[in-house]
Amino acid sequence: MFRRRRHEEEETAPVAEEAPAPVRESGPWDAEEPHPENERVDLGGLLLPVGPGFEVQLNVAGDQLVGAVVLVNESALQVHAFAAPKRNGIWDEVRAELAREVTAAGGSCEEREGPFGPELAADVKQEGGTQSVRFIGVDGPRWFLRGVISGRAVADAETAKTLEDVMRDIVVVRGDQPMAPKEPIELRLPAEARQAVEQQAAQEGRPGLNPFERGPEITETR
């Protein structure tokens, strides 16, 4: 009798269901969720907002595009997107790593609460002195977006808001392919930039297309 009762309880016990992902009220956005249809540069893994006076530079690591820099008003926002685990974010871990690296290199940093949650205000040691920067991180669905603000925007709130709005309006295209945590989400040249590189290569008589031979950055101005 007791055995049958336990069996019946097991059969009628409610099955725990996985909680749905919370609906986000603002970006950065995932490509699979509803987001505002604004003007953005299509970089493959990132859809990057553009505006009057913006300059966009693409970061190259080896033969891959891995990040982008938005320049405006004597300030810069550098963004990189990475894969992340499905069930938990990595910004807490990455933030601790950044703090250790900055202090080990002779700089200093302080954790503060910013518009996207916890961030790092840091003075990074460089040749000839230090540079003040803000490290921003956002955990998304299976991705992590890191932003670094430098220049005038570190101290000027109005300019900072311009770059924060860029960060807030980024769309991350993670894709379905398996990726290890912290693996960079690869970017690609926008179609118009690729065409310009091909035309220049043809004019210079260079065989084939290898845009990375032109240097560490490819710039597009809107």
Contacts in CASP RR format, 6 or more apart in sequence:
PFRMAT RR
TARGET T0000
AUTHOR 0000-0000-0000
METHOD contacts of the structure
MODEL  1
MFRRRRHEEEETAPVAEEAPAPVRESGPWDAEEPHPENERVDLGGLLLPV
GPGFEVQLNVAGDQLVGAVVLVNESALQVHAFAAPKRNGIWDEVRAELAR
EVTAAGGSCEEREGPFGPELAADVKQEGGTQSVRFIGVDGPRWFLRGVIS
GRAVADAETAKTLEDVMRDIVVVRGDQPMAPKEPIELRLPAEARQAVEQQ
AAQEGRPGLNPFERGPEITETR
21 141 0 8 1.000
23 33 0 8 1.000
24 33 0 8 1.000
26 168 0 8 1.000
27 35 0 8 1.000
27 138 0 8 1.000
27 168 0 8 1.000
27 169 0 8 1.000
27 170 0 8 1.000
28 138 0 8 1.000
28 140 0 8 1.000
28 145 0 8 1.000
28 167 0 8 1.000
28 168 0 8 1.000
28 169 0 8 1.000
28 170 0 8 1.000
28 171 0 8 1.000
28 172 0 8 1.000
29 35 0 8 1.000
29 169 0 8 1.000
29 170 0 8 1.000
29 171 0 8 1.000
29 172 0 8 1.000
30 140 0 8 1.000
30 141 0 8 1.000
30 143 0 8 1.000
30 171 0 8 1.000
30 172 0 8 1.000
30 174 0 8 1.000
31 47 0 8 1.000
31 171 0 8 1.000
31 172 0 8 1.000
31 173 0 8 1.000
31 174 0 8 1.000
31 175 0 8 1.000
32 141 0 8 1.000
33 141 0 8 1.000
35 171 0 8 1.000
36 169 0 8 1.000
38 49 0 8 1.000
38 169 0 8 1.000
39 49 0 8 1.000
39 50 0 8 1.000
39 51 0 8 1.000
40 47 0 8 1.000
40 48 0 8 1.000
40 49 0 8 1.000
40 50 0 8 1.000
40 169 0 8 1.000
40 170 0 8 1.000
40 171 0 8 1.000
41 47 0 8 1.000
41 48 0 8 1.000
41 49 0 8 1.000
41 50 0 8 1.000
41 56 0 8 1.000
41 190 0 8 1.000
41 220 0 8 1.000
41 222 0 8 1.000
42 190 0 8 1.000
42 191 0 8 1.000
43 58 0 8 1.000
43 65 0 8 1.000
43 68 0 8 1.000
43 187 0 8 1.000
43 188 0 8 1.000
43 189 0 8 1.000
43 190 0 8 1.000
44 173 0 8 1.000
44 186 0 8 1.000
44 187 0 8 1.000
44 188 0 8 1.000
45 81 0 8 1.000
45 172 0 8 1.000
45 173 0 8 1.000
45 174 0 8 1.000
45 185 0 8 1.000
45 186 0 8 1.000
45 187 0 8 1.000
45 188 0 8 1.000
46 67 0 8 1.000
46 68 0 8 1.000
46 79 0 8 1.000
46 81 0 8 1.000
46 170 0 8 1.000
46 171 0 8 1.000
46 172 0 8 1.000
46 173 0 8 1.000
46 185 0 8 1.000
46 187 0 8 1.000
47 170 0 8 1.000
47 171 0 8 1.000
47 173 0 8 1.000
48 56 0 8 1.000
48 68 0 8 1.000
48 70 0 8 1.000
48 79 0 8 1.000
48 166 0 8 1.000
48 170 0 8 1.000
49 165 0 8 1.000
49 166 0 8 1.000
49 169 0 8 1.000
49 170 0 8 1.000
50 56 0 8 1.000
50 222 0 8 1.000
51 72 0 8 1.000
51 222 0 8 1.000
52 222 0 8 1.000
53 72 0 8 1.000
53 221 0 8 1.000
53 222 0 8 1.000
54 70 0 8 1.000
54 71 0 8 1.000
54 72 0 8 1.000
54 221 0 8 1.000
54 222 0 8 1.000
55 70 0 8 1.000
55 71 0 8 1.000
55 72 0 8 1.000
55 219 0 8 1.000
55 220 0 8 1.000
55 221 0 8 1.000
55 222 0 8 1.000
56 68 0 8 1.000
56 69 0 8 1.000
56 70 0 8 1.000
56 71 0 8 1.000
56 219 0 8 1.000
56 220 0 8 1.000
56 221 0 8 1.000
56 222 0 8 1.000
57 68 0 8 1.000
57 69 0 8 1.000
57 71 0 8 1.000
57 217 0 8 1.000
57 218 0 8 1.000
57 219 0 8 1.000
57 220 0 8 1.000
58 65 0 8 1.000
58 67 0 8 1.000
58 68 0 8 1.000
58 69 0 8 1.000
58 187 0 8 1.000
58 189 0 8 1.000
58 217 0 8 1.000
58 218 0 8 1.000
58 219 0 8 1.000
58 220 0 8 1.000
59 65 0 8 1.000
59 66 0 8 1.000
59 67 0 8 1.000
59 68 0 8 1.000
59 69 0 8 1.000
59 78 0 8 1.000
59 80 0 8 1.000
59 216 0 8 1.000
59 217 0 8 1.000
60 66 0 8 1.000
60 212 0 8 1.000
60 215 0 8 1.000
60 216 0 8 1.000
60 217 0 8 1.000
60 218 0 8 1.000
61 184 0 8 1.000
62 212 0 8 1.000
63 212 0 8 1.000
64 184 0 8 1.000
64 186 0 8 1.000
64 187 0 8 1.000
65 186 0 8 1.000
65 187 0 8 1.000
65 188 0 8 1.000
65 189 0 8 1.000
66 80 0 8 1.000
66 184 0 8 1.000
66 186 0 8 1.000
66 187 0 8 1.000
67 78 0 8 1.000
67 79 0 8 1.000
67 80 0 8 1.000
67 81 0 8 1.000
67 184 0 8 1.000
67 187 0 8 1.000
68 78 0 8 1.000
68 79 0 8 1.000
68 187 0 8 1.000
69 76 0 8 1.000
69 77 0 8 1.000
69 78 0 8 1.000
69 79 0 8 1.000
69 217 0 8 1.000
70 76 0 8 1.000
70 77 0 8 1.000
70 79 0 8 1.000
70 163 0 8 1.000
70 166 0 8 1.000
72 159 0 8 1.000
72 162 0 8 1.000
72 163 0 8 1.000
73 152 0 8 1.000
73 153 0 8 1.000
73 156 0 8 1.000
73 159 0 8 1.000
73 162 0 8 1.000
74 151 0 8 1.000
74 152 0 8 1.000
74 159 0 8 1.000
75 149 0 8 1.000
75 150 0 8 1.000
75 151 0 8 1.000
75 152 0 8 1.000
75 153 0 8 1.000
75 154 0 8 1.000
75 156 0 8 1.000
75 159 0 8 1.000
75 160 0 8 1.000
75 162 0 8 1.000
75 163 0 8 1.000
76 148 0 8 1.000
76 149 0 8 1.000
76 150 0 8 1.000
76 151 0 8 1.000
76 153 0 8 1.000
76 163 0 8 1.000
77 147 0 8 1.000
77 148 0 8 1.000
77 149 0 8 1.000
77 153 0 8 1.000
77 163 0 8 1.000
77 166 0 8 1.000
77 167 0 8 1.000
78 147 0 8 1.000
78 148 0 8 1.000
78 150 0 8 1.000
79 145 0 8 1.000
79 146 0 8 1.000
79 147 0 8 1.000
79 148 0 8 1.000
79 167 0 8 1.000
79 170 0 8 1.000
80 145 0 8 1.000
80 146 0 8 1.000
80 147 0 8 1.000
80 184 0 8 1.000
81 143 0 8 1.000
81 144 0 8 1.000
81 145 0 8 1.000
81 146 0 8 1.000
81 172 0 8 1.000
81 174 0 8 1.000
81 184 0 8 1.000
81 185 0 8 1.000
82 90 0 8 1.000
82 143 0 8 1.000
82 144 0 8 1.000
82 145 0 8 1.000
82 146 0 8 1.000
82 181 0 8 1.000
82 182 0 8 1.000
82 183 0 8 1.000
82 184 0 8 1.000
82 185 0 8 1.000
83 142 0 8 1.000
83 143 0 8 1.000
83 144 0 8 1.000
83 174 0 8 1.000
83 179 0 8 1.000
83 180 0 8 1.000
83 181 0 8 1.000
83 182 0 8 1.000
83 183 0 8 1.000
83 184 0 8 1.000
83 185 0 8 1.000
84 90 0 8 1.000
84 139 0 8 1.000
84 140 0 8 1.000
84 142 0 8 1.000
84 143 0 8 1.000
84 144 0 8 1.000
84 181 0 8 1.000
84 182 0 8 1.000
85 142 0 8 1.000
85 181 0 8 1.000
86 141 0 8 1.000
86 142 0 8 1.000
89 139 0 8 1.000
89 140 0 8 1.000
89 144 0 8 1.000
90 139 0 8 1.000
90 144 0 8 1.000
90 181 0 8 1.000
90 182 0 8 1.000
91 118 0 8 1.000
91 137 0 8 1.000
91 138 0 8 1.000
91 139 0 8 1.000
91 144 0 8 1.000
92 118 0 8 1.000
94 137 0 8 1.000
94 144 0 8 1.000
94 146 0 8 1.000
94 182 0 8 1.000
95 111 0 8 1.000
95 118 0 8 1.000
95 119 0 8 1.000
95 120 0 8 1.000
95 135 0 8 1.000
95 137 0 8 1.000
98 109 0 8 1.000
98 120 0 8 1.000
98 122 0 8 1.000
98 135 0 8 1.000
99 109 0 8 1.000
99 111 0 8 1.000
99 120 0 8 1.000
99 122 0 8 1.000
102 108 0 8 1.000
102 109 0 8 1.000
102 120 0 8 1.000
102 122 0 8 1.000
102 123 0 8 1.000
102 124 0 8 1.000
102 125 0 8 1.000
103 109 0 8 1.000
105 124 0 8 1.000
105 125 0 8 1.000
106 125 0 8 1.000
107 122 0 8 1.000
107 123 0 8 1.000
107 124 0 8 1.000
107 125 0 8 1.000
107 130 0 8 1.000
108 122 0 8 1.000
108 123 0 8 1.000
109 120 0 8 1.000
109 121 0 8 1.000
109 122 0 8 1.000
109 123 0 8 1.000
109 135 0 8 1.000
110 120 0 8 1.000
110 121 0 8 1.000
110 122 0 8 1.000
111 118 0 8 1.000
111 119 0 8 1.000
111 120 0 8 1.000
111 121 0 8 1.000
112 118 0 8 1.000
112 119 0 8 1.000
112 120 0 8 1.000
112 121 0 8 1.000
113 119 0 8 1.000
114 136 0 8 1.000
115 164 0 8 1.000
115 168 0 8 1.000
116 136 0 8 1.000
116 137 0 8 1.000
116 138 0 8 1.000
116 164 0 8 1.000
116 167 0 8 1.000
116 168 0 8 1.000
119 134 0 8 1.000
119 135 0 8 1.000
119 136 0 8 1.000
119 137 0 8 1.000
120 134 0 8 1.000
120 135 0 8 1.000
121 132 0 8 1.000
121 133 0 8 1.000
121 134 0 8 1.000
122 132 0 8 1.000
122 133 0 8 1.000
122 134 0 8 1.000
122 135 0 8 1.000
123 130 0 8 1.000
123 131 0 8 1.000
123 132 0 8 1.000
123 133 0 8 1.000
124 130 0 8 1.000
124 131 0 8 1.000
124 132 0 8 1.000
124 133 0 8 1.000
131 150 0 8 1.000
131 151 0 8 1.000
132 150 0 8 1.000
132 151 0 8 1.000
132 154 0 8 1.000
132 155 0 8 1.000
133 148 0 8 1.000
133 149 0 8 1.000
133 150 0 8 1.000
133 154 0 8 1.000
134 148 0 8 1.000
134 149 0 8 1.000
134 150 0 8 1.000
134 154 0 8 1.000
134 160 0 8 1.000
135 146 0 8 1.000
135 147 0 8 1.000
135 148 0 8 1.000
136 146 0 8 1.000
136 147 0 8 1.000
136 148 0 8 1.000
136 149 0 8 1.000
136 167 0 8 1.000
137 144 0 8 1.000
137 145 0 8 1.000
137 146 0 8 1.000
137 147 0 8 1.000
138 144 0 8 1.000
138 145 0 8 1.000
138 167 0 8 1.000
140 172 0 8 1.000
141 174 0 8 1.000
142 174 0 8 1.000
143 172 0 8 1.000
143 174 0 8 1.000
143 185 0 8 1.000
144 182 0 8 1.000
145 167 0 8 1.000
145 170 0 8 1.000
145 172 0 8 1.000
147 167 0 8 1.000
149 160 0 8 1.000
149 163 0 8 1.000
149 164 0 8 1.000
152 159 0 8 1.000
153 159 0 8 1.000
153 160 0 8 1.000
153 162 0 8 1.000
153 163 0 8 1.000
154 160 0 8 1.000
172 185 0 8 1.000
173 185 0 8 1.000
174 185 0 8 1.000
179 185 0 8 1.000
189 197 0 8 1.000
189 211 0 8 1.000
189 218 0 8 1.000
190 220 0 8 1.000
192 220 0 8 1.000
193 218 0 8 1.000
193 220 0 8 1.000
194 209 0 8 1.000
194 211 0 8 1.000
197 209 0 8 1.000
197 211 0 8 1.000
197 214 0 8 1.000
197 218 0 8 1.000
198 209 0 8 1.000
200 214 0 8 1.000
201 208 0 8 1.000
201 209 0 8 1.000
201 210 0 8 1.000
206 213 0 8 1.000
211 218 0 8 1.000
END
